[in-house]
Amino acid sequence: MASMTMVQAIRSALDVSLGRDDNVVIFGEDVGYFGGVFRCTEGLQAKYGKSRVFDTPIAEGGIVGTAVGMGAYGLRPVVEIQFADYMYPGYDQIVSAAARLRYRSAGDFTAPLTIRMPCGGGIYGGQTHSQSPEVLFTHVCGLRTVMPSNPYDAKGLLISAIECDDPVIFLEPKRIYNGPFDGHHDRPVVPWSSHPLSEVPEGHYTVPLESASVVRTGSQLTVLTYGTMVWVSETAASETGVDAEIIDLRSIWPLDLKTIVDSVKKTGRCVVVHEATRTSGFGAELAALVQEHCFYHLEAPIERVTGWDTPYPHAQEWAYFPGPERVGAAFKRTVEV
């Protein structure tokens, strides 16, 4: 198997999907000739032509609306919103058109489209290039929301998303495009080539949607997380010595509830970690689900470690980012109760 970065794995998934199905088309801002701002679509227009991979105006509402129409007529569009922060002009089309089409047509039409969005901070992007808006999609009936944490999952989940008949929001944590990130910004960058999850099959394979992954087994507490925070949580567990079982949700919604419940019933403790703001973040839903399904097994209150309820700052990025120190402190509080 080839060693790939997450960028290369996403590009490979798009390449495989374009090659297998003539109905797959890719479009968005700068995704054609330029290959995308993060180069995830580099070389695909040259290989498949301008009718399969093409650039659009800077108009997110038009991009998503066009994709919905294409999906209703049998195509499988994969569109890129250049940064998740820019999806708001297209949000009405996502919610009112894409998410509702199957229901409002009584199943006569579907919207089999995939919307790729780089998300999250850790790149000094400030408030307009660092947002984590996943909860805005999990609240909408009819959407699937996915966020991978490594190259192997990124490719398999993206192929599954493209082949799914439902609209899928595919969020890509840009801080880990080129390597896992332990939350210590002052340390040298670690490349994906040094990690076994960079070993990615070059052909077609899928990772099932709605499947979580237990990335670290443990007995003292359960950590529910996704994206970049999977790596920060692993670092926190290692640095504190807490025997944490870390679950990478992968598919944020619908989610793999059984894996969550089984783990929390085993450990009796739970910490939820995500980068998005705290109030009404997806961690609140996770905490509610754990309380509903595992109440009589809990031996300590559920903790949440999140971003703060402020715009993502330029000057104080690492005070906002939930680093291993904050995550580790929550681990210690939970096991010491």
N, C-alpha and C positions, 0 to 999 in steps of 0.2 A: 504494500500500500504506500501511497505517496504521503509525505509530510506536508501538511497545508496549514496556512494561517486561516483565520475565520474568513477573511476577505476571499482567499483562494477557494475555500470550501463553498462559499455562497456562489461565487462565479461558476464553480464546477456544477453545482445544483442547477443553476440557470442553463448552463450549456447542455447538460443531460436532458433537461425538460424540453428545451427547444428542439433538440435532436429527435426526441421520442414522439413529440406531438406537434403537428403543424399548426394546431389551434393556439399554441402558446405564443404570446407576443409580449414584448417588454418595452415599456416607455416611461418617460419622466424627464425631469430637467437634467440635461447634460449626460444622460446615460448612454447615448449613441456614440458619436464620434469621439467624445472625450473619455468615455468609459466610466462615468460617475465620479463624484467628488472624492470618493474613497476607493475608486477603481474596481468596484465589485462587478461592473459589466464590461470591463476592458476587453477589447477584441471580439466581442460578440456581434457587433454590427458588421464588422468586416467578414465574419464567418457566415452569418445568416441573412445579411442584407438589410436594407433600410425599411422594408415593409414588416420585418419581424422585430427589429430593435431600433427605436427611433426617439428623437428628442421632441420635447413639447415646449410650449410657452410656459412662463412662470405663472401658472394658474392652477392651484391645487384643486379647486372646485371643478374645473374643466377636466383635469387629469382623472379624477375619481369618477366623475359623471360619465365620461367617455368609456371608462373601464366597465362601469355597470351596464351600459348599453351593449358593449362588446360581449360581456358575459351572458346577457339575456339572449343574444343571437348565436351562442355556441362557442365563442372563443374563450380562452383561458388567459386573461391579461394579468401580467405581473407589473405593477407600477411602483415606482420609487418616489417617496416624498423625501427630498434631499436631507432634511433633518426633521425629526418628529415634532420639533417646535413649530414647523411650518404647516402642520396638518390642519390647523383650525379653519382656514378658508374652505377646506374640503370636508369638514366634519359633518355638515348638513347632508352632503351626498352619501357619506359613509353610514350615517344613522338613518336618514329618511328614505334612502333609495337602496343601497347595498344590503343593509341588515334586514330590511322589511320585504324585499322583493318576493322571496319564496312564500312568505305568509300571505301577503296581500294578493298574490296571484293564485292562491290555493294550490301551490306546487307546479303550476304551469311554467313558471320561469324561475331560474335560479341566478345567483350572481357568483359564479366560481372564480373570484378574483383574489389576488394576493397583493396586499399593500405593504411594501417594505419600508421601514423607517429606522434609520440610525438614531439611537436614543442615549440618554444618560450623560453624565459629566466625567470629570477627571481629565479633560483635555484643554482646560482654560478657555472654555467657550462662552462662559457667562450665561446670563439668563435666557438668551435667545438661541443657544446652541447646546443646551445641557439638560433639557427637561425629560422627565420620565412619566409620560401621560398614560400608562397602561390602564389605570383604573377607569379612565374615561371611556374605554372600549369594553371592559368587563361588565359595565353596568348596562350595556345595550344588548337586548335579546336579538339573537340572529348572527352575532359576530363571534369568531374565535380569536383568541389573543395568545400569541406564542412569543417566547423570548429564550433563545439558546444561550448557553454559557461557554461553548467550546466548538471547535471546527467540526468534529464528527457529528454532533447533534445538529449543528447549523445546517449542514448539507441534508441530512436525513429528514429533518423537520421541514425544511423549505420545499423539498420534493413532495412531501406529504401535503403541505399547504397548497401547492400548485395543483395537485391531483384531487383536492377536496372540492366538493360541490358547494360548500359554504364560503362566504367571504372570510378571509383570514388576515388579521393584523399581525405582521411579522416584524417584531421589534429587535433591532440589532444593537447591542451595547458597544458603542464605538471605542470605548476605552480598552476593550479586549479584542479588537479586530486583529491585532498583530501579536498578541501574547497575553497570557493570564496576568492579572494584576492583583497583588496581595494587599493593596491599600496603602503601602508605604511608597509615597511618591518620590521620596528622596533616595530610593535605591535604584540600581541599574535595571533597565527594562529586561524582562525575561522573554525570550522568543518562544513561539509555539513549538518550534522544532525540538525543544527540550522536554516536551510533555507527550505522553502516549496518546492523549486525545487529539493530537494533531495528525495521527495516522488515519487517513480517510480513503476509503475505496474510490477509485476513479470512475467507476460506472454507477449504475442505478441502484439505490437502496433507500429505504425509508425508515424513519423513526416515528412510531405511532403518535398521533396527536392524543391528548388527554393522558399521557403517560409521564409520571414523574420518575426521577432517578435518585436512588440513594447513593450519593457520591462518597459518603464517609459513614461507616457504621459506628455506633456508640451506644452507651447505656445510661448516661447521666441526664441528657436532655436532647430534645429534637429541635433542629433549626429548620425553619421553612423559609426558603429564599429562592432567588433566580437571578440570571444575568451575572453582572460583575460581582454582585454580593456573594455569590457562591464561593469565589476565590478569597474574598475578604473574610468570610466566615471560617473557611478552612485555616487561614492564617491565625485568626483569633483563637480557634480551638487548639492549634499547635502551641501558640505562645502562652496560653493560660493553663494548659494541661488538662482542660475540661474534656471529658470523653463524650463529645457531641456527635449525635447522628445528624448528618446534614442532608437534607432533601432538596434537590434542584427540581423545582416544579416543572420547568420547561414549557409545558402548556399551562398558562396562567388561568385561562378559562375557555372551555370547561376544564376542570382540573381533576387530578387523580386522587380523589378523596380517600380511597381505601389505603393507599400507601401512607398518607398523612395520619389517618386514624390508627393504623397498626403501629406506627412508630411512636406516637404520643402515648398510646396505651402501654407500650413497653417501657418508655423512659419516665413517664409521669410529669414531665416538664417540657415547656415549649417556649422558644424565642423566635420571633418573626423579624426578618431583616430585609429591608428594601431601601433603595436610594431615593425614591419619590417622597414628596412631602408627607407629613405624618397624618394630618387631619383628613379623614375620609379616604386615606390611601388603601391599597388593596390589603395591607396588613390587618386593617380593621375587620375585613371580611374573613380573613384567615383565622384571626383570633375568635371571631364569633362561631365559625364552623368547629374549631377545636373545642370551644366551650360547650357547644350543643352536643357533640358526639363523644367527648372524652371527659366530661365533667367529673365523673366519679373516679377517674384515674389520675386526675391532676393533683400534684402535691405542692404546687407553687403557682402564683399568679402568672399568666401569660405575659411575656415582655415583648415590646416592639422597639426595634432600633431602626431609625429612618432618617431621611433628610429633614430639615427644619421647615417650618411653615413660613418661608420667605422665598422670594425669587432667588434662583441660583446665583451666588455672588461671584464677581470677578476676583476681588482682592482677598476674599476669605474662603476660597474653594475648599480647602482641606479642613476647615472648621465645619463646613456644611456636609461634606462627604462622610458617610458613616464608615469610618476607618476601623481597623482592628482593635484599637484601644477602646472605643465606645462599644463595639460589639463584644469584645472580651469582658468588659465590665458587666454587661448584661448577663453574660454566661455565668459569671461568678455570683452575681446577685441571685440568680435563679437556682443554682445548685446549693447555695448556702441557706436558703429558706428552710 
